[in-house]
Amino acid sequence: MRVTTRKTVINKKIKGTVKSTTKKTLEAITNSDAKSATEEYKKAQKALDKAAQKGLIKKNTAARKKSRLNKKIKELVTKK
């Protein structure tokens, strides 16, 4: 029981990091700020990879999310 609660706390922290970094990346994209979007994307990419490595999300899910974020950033950069 103690192990489960400890792992639950760790998993929630990692998932929260994933959600917050992707949200910050999307906010930077909607604000048309390419520089901060790329910086936040690097953080989101790291968080997604860690979550996939730990088994919280599947590796294809992480790859899909990274791909979609990167696509939006590329559209933002090429717009200007």
Secondary structure, DSSP 8 states (H G I E B T S, - for coil): -HHHHHHHHHHHHHHHHHHHHHHHHHHHHHTT-HHHHHHHHHHHHHHHHHHHHHTSS-HHHHHHHHHHHHHHHHHHHHH-
